Amino acid sequence: MQNKLYTLLPLFYLHSILGQNKQPDALFHTNYLNAINHWVVLPQNLPSVSYLLGYVYADPDQGFCFVFEDELILSPRGTWKRCHHDNTHILRLLLDAKSPKLQLLDDQTIRKLNLDVHPLWLDVLEYDAAAWVASGRRFMARKQYVEAVYGFEQAFKQNAQIESLAFELALALNSAERYPQCISHVMGCIARKANDYRLYREMGYALVQMHQPQEAEKVYEQGLQVCAQNSQKREMALDMAQTFYRLRDQERFEKWANILRGF
C-alpha cells in the first residue's frame, strides 16, 4: 500500500501546482516558452516543502510538455537536492499560459543533480516538417495560437518552401498577437513569394494593430496589385475602409470605399 501511494503522489502534485498559493515567486521567473528543451524546476502548492524537477519539450500532438523526473528540496544554502533519484514513472503535465513561472537549471546544477544534458528518450523524438505543419494546423483549429506558431516555426525552419506555410505562419503570429514578428517574417518571405497577396494582407493587418495605418495602406496597395481574386481584393479594401472609418480619416475612407465599389 505504501508503494502504491508513493506512485500516485507525483501525479497528484503535477495536477495541483496550478493552485492559488505558490512557493516563493522569487525563485520562478521564466515563462514556459523560454524553457523548451531545458531542465526546469516548478513550484507546488503550499505547504509542500519540495519542488518539481522535470524536462520541457514540444510535442506536435500534445503541445508543451513538462516530464516529471524527481522532487527537489532547497537547502539552507540555496542549492537544489534530489529527494528520490529512482523515479520510474512517466508523468507529464501540459504547460500553457495558465501555468506558473518556472526556473531554468544552469549547467552546473544539472551536473550536480546527475542529469544528462537532455534525457536520452528525447533522441528518438524527431519530427519532420510535415508533422509540424499538421501540428500547427491542428492547434490553429483549437485556437491555441502559441502552440500553432511553434509548430509552423519548426516546419518553416526545416522546409520554408512548403506550400502556404509562409502565410500560415504569418496568420498564426497575428492570431497570437505577435505583430512585430509577423511583420519581420513577411518581409523575409516577400522576396521569395512576391505574388502571395495573403502575405501582404497579414502584414497590413499587423501594421494596423501596431497603429501604423498609413504604412498598412501601402502594403495593402501592393497586395491588391498581385491579387487576382476579386473576393480577396474586396476583403483587403474592406479592411482599409473600415480602418480609416474608425480613425475618422474621411479622405482615406472615401478612397478605399471607392476601391471597394470597384469589385
Disulfide bonds with the S-S distance in Angstrom:
none
